[in-house]
Amino acid sequence: MGATNSAVSCDGDSIKEAYDKAVESAVYNEGHDIYNGTISTTEGFKEVECPEGWVEFSKEERYKFLDELWERDDCEKWGPALGFSTPEGEHIFVFWAAM
């Protein structure tokens, strides 16, 4: 089976609550299949720092940062999602999903 990289954002009072809601939503929409290609195939999450200046970043700069996260050694299939909270209160997770 393969893997695909993906990113999701979810609201929540904490990054943990947001992750749990994202997983719950993925299971509700895509089922319990361990190869469903969603955040539910990750093994928890690891919090990373939101880059300074995120609010002023262009769309291209934001995508570049997400690309850098996907390339990290600790972002891999069956591993944890990497998540960060923006100054606006958004929680964003990047991950490699099993499919």
Rosetta silent file (secondary structure, phi, psi, omega in degrees, C-alpha in Angstrom):
SEQUENCE: MGATNSAVSCDGDSIKEAYDKAVESAVYNEGHDIYNGTISTTEGFKEVECPEGWVEFSKEERYKFLDELWERDDCEKWGPALGFSTPEGEHIFVFWAAM
SCORE:     score description
SCORE:     0.000 S_00000001
   1 L     0.000  157.041 -176.142    0.000    0.000    0.000 S_00000001
   2 L  -105.265 -165.102  178.837    1.080    3.565   -0.593 S_00000001
   3 E  -147.125  155.497  175.575    0.917    6.895    1.112 S_00000001
   4 E  -136.125  145.618  176.952   -0.103   10.404    0.243 S_00000001
   5 E   -88.315  147.082 -177.611    0.770   13.685    1.890 S_00000001
   6 E  -153.981  166.151  176.021   -2.050   15.862    3.085 S_00000001
   7 E  -141.168  143.695  175.106   -2.885   18.790    5.336 S_00000001
   8 E  -138.390  154.150  171.354   -6.005   19.646    7.306 S_00000001
   9 E  -122.720  149.231 -178.227   -7.032   22.455    9.582 S_00000001
  10 E  -150.361  148.498  178.065   -9.508   22.133   12.390 S_00000001
  11 L   -87.468  163.776  178.378  -10.844   24.353   15.119 S_00000001
  12 L   167.303  157.559  178.408  -10.601   23.601   18.803 S_00000001
  13 L   -71.540  -19.533  177.663   -9.778   25.187   22.124 S_00000001
  14 L  -143.029  164.819  178.518   -6.426   23.357   22.032 S_00000001
  15 H   -66.283  -34.009  177.267   -4.306   21.665   19.401 S_00000001
  16 H   -63.445  -46.209  178.623   -5.126   18.295   21.019 S_00000001
  17 H   -61.575  -40.886  179.310   -8.860   18.967   20.746 S_00000001
  18 H   -63.683  -43.646  178.211   -8.417   20.031   17.120 S_00000001
  19 H   -60.761  -47.657 -179.474   -6.468   16.856   16.281 S_00000001
  20 H   -59.736  -40.712  178.408   -9.102   14.672   17.938 S_00000001
  21 H   -66.236  -39.256  179.194  -11.869   16.453   16.013 S_00000001
  22 H   -64.290  -42.398  178.576   -9.991   16.058   12.714 S_00000001
  23 H   -65.868  -45.569  179.598   -9.546   12.319   13.317 S_00000001
  24 H   -58.724  -43.815  178.991  -13.176   11.914   14.385 S_00000001
  25 H   -63.920  -41.640  179.494  -14.351   13.716   11.257 S_00000001
  26 H   -62.948  -43.542  179.031  -12.089   11.592    9.038 S_00000001
  27 H   -65.107  -42.823  179.378  -13.407    8.366   10.548 S_00000001
  28 H   -60.316  -44.077 -175.508  -16.998    9.579   10.214 S_00000001
  29 H   -82.836  -31.307 -173.284  -16.519   10.537    6.553 S_00000001
  30 H  -118.767   -8.060  177.910  -14.126    7.808    5.384 S_00000001
  31 L    89.986 -177.415 -174.774  -14.583    4.936    7.832 S_00000001
  32 L   -90.986    1.650 -179.659  -12.207    2.932    9.992 S_00000001
  33 L   -55.751  128.057 -177.840  -10.142    1.471    7.139 S_00000001
  34 L   -72.449   -3.218  176.417   -6.473    1.822    8.098 S_00000001
  35 L  -119.077   36.650 -175.250   -5.719    2.714    4.463 S_00000001
  36 L   -84.392   -2.340  175.397   -8.350    5.444    4.052 S_00000001
  37 L    75.303   21.785 -178.050   -5.856    8.209    3.172 S_00000001
  38 L  -121.379  178.526  178.615   -6.845   10.533    6.029 S_00000001
  39 H   -62.164  -18.863  179.254   -5.424   11.898    9.257 S_00000001
  40 H   -67.863  -12.252  177.370   -7.025    8.928   11.044 S_00000001
  41 H   -88.288   -0.008  179.655   -4.127    6.779    9.773 S_00000001
  42 L   -86.535  163.140 -179.592   -1.606    8.819   11.783 S_00000001
  43 L  -106.480   72.321 -178.820   -0.254    7.872   15.186 S_00000001
  44 L    77.964 -158.654  178.674   -1.126   10.995   17.149 S_00000001
  45 E  -146.153  157.842  175.819    0.547   14.303   16.478 S_00000001
  46 E  -121.173  126.110 -178.872    3.724   16.172   17.305 S_00000001
  47 E   -80.258  134.211  175.831    3.457   19.914   17.871 S_00000001
  48 L  -122.025  162.862 -178.861    5.854   22.150   15.949 S_00000001
  49 L   -75.763  137.182  170.349    6.328   25.903   16.105 S_00000001
  50 L   -71.027  133.328 -178.415    4.353   28.146   13.824 S_00000001
  51 L   -65.770  143.562  176.292    6.884   30.170   11.845 S_00000001
  52 L   -61.277  135.789  179.743    7.312   33.791   12.809 S_00000001
  53 L    90.272    4.729 -176.983    5.503   35.998   10.327 S_00000001
  54 H   -49.290  -43.206 -176.129    2.882   33.359    9.401 S_00000001
  55 H   -59.792  -35.848 -178.497    0.117   35.983    9.356 S_00000001
  56 H   -89.553   -7.273 -178.199    1.955   38.011    6.709 S_00000001
  57 L   -60.132  142.993  170.666    3.045   34.989    4.634 S_00000001
  58 L   -75.461  168.714  177.228    1.802   34.805    1.072 S_00000001
  59 H   -56.787  -42.131 -179.071   -0.016   31.668   -0.044 S_00000001
  60 H   -64.074  -40.210  178.874    3.203   30.476   -1.697 S_00000001
  61 H   -66.271  -37.119  178.013    5.223   31.007    1.507 S_00000001
  62 H   -65.692  -45.169  177.969    2.672   29.035    3.508 S_00000001
  63 H   -62.751  -36.647  178.079    2.783   26.148    1.038 S_00000001
  64 H   -62.147  -42.384  178.158    6.579   26.217    1.120 S_00000001
  65 H   -63.154  -43.856  178.510    6.507   25.841    4.912 S_00000001
  66 H   -61.968  -41.482  176.829    4.078   22.917    4.670 S_00000001
  67 H   -58.226  -41.111  178.796    6.325   21.290    2.050 S_00000001
  68 H   -63.238  -37.149  178.182    9.260   21.610    4.451 S_00000001
  69 H   -65.531  -43.156  178.989    7.262   19.835    7.160 S_00000001
  70 H   -61.628  -26.289 -177.778    6.424   16.919    4.844 S_00000001
  71 H   -84.443  -10.516 -178.347   10.133   16.519    4.104 S_00000001
  72 L   -66.540  149.064  179.828   11.141   16.205    7.766 S_00000001
  73 L   -63.711  -26.843 -178.255   12.380   12.825    8.980 S_00000001
  74 L   -91.311   12.026  174.946    9.733   12.753   11.728 S_00000001
  75 L  -116.651   99.302 -175.192    6.864   13.102    9.235 S_00000001
  76 L  -146.794  162.605  177.278    6.272    9.657    7.781 S_00000001
  77 L   -53.850  136.214 -178.567    3.586    7.099    6.991 S_00000001
  78 L    71.044   -3.649  178.257    2.114    5.606   10.192 S_00000001
  79 L   -89.349 -173.355  178.883    3.947    8.263   12.218 S_00000001
  80 L   -75.185  151.525  169.046    2.512   11.271   13.964 S_00000001
  81 E   -70.923  155.183  171.868    1.038   14.222   12.121 S_00000001
  82 E  -103.398  126.510 -175.406    2.948   17.468   12.592 S_00000001
  83 E  -129.920  149.177  176.204    0.685   20.197   13.903 S_00000001
  84 E  -145.988  156.886  179.026    0.933   23.863   14.755 S_00000001
  85 E  -108.031  131.909  179.776   -1.357   26.636   15.923 S_00000001
  86 L   -86.562  162.664  176.536   -1.429   29.943   14.076 S_00000001
  87 L   -58.683  -24.242  179.083   -1.739   33.336   15.781 S_00000001
  88 L   -81.573   -2.779  178.877   -5.319   33.475   14.478 S_00000001
  89 L    91.883    8.769  176.638   -6.168   30.319   16.454 S_00000001
  90 L   -82.958  143.876  177.020   -6.229   27.908   13.517 S_00000001
  91 E  -113.276  122.553 -175.662   -4.708   24.442   14.073 S_00000001
  92 E  -119.082  135.220  179.794   -3.016   22.948   11.002 S_00000001
  93 E  -125.007  135.064  172.034   -1.773   19.376   10.639 S_00000001
  94 E  -117.189  147.732 -175.038    0.411   17.888    7.910 S_00000001
  95 E  -165.257  164.216  169.659    0.913   14.153    7.563 S_00000001
  96 E  -104.779  119.724 -176.663    1.584   11.190    5.316 S_00000001
  97 E  -101.262  137.614  175.732   -1.586    9.086    5.167 S_00000001
  98 E   -72.271  136.320  176.386   -1.682    5.386    4.450 S_00000001
  99 L  -152.998    0.000    0.000   -3.727    4.440    1.392 S_00000001
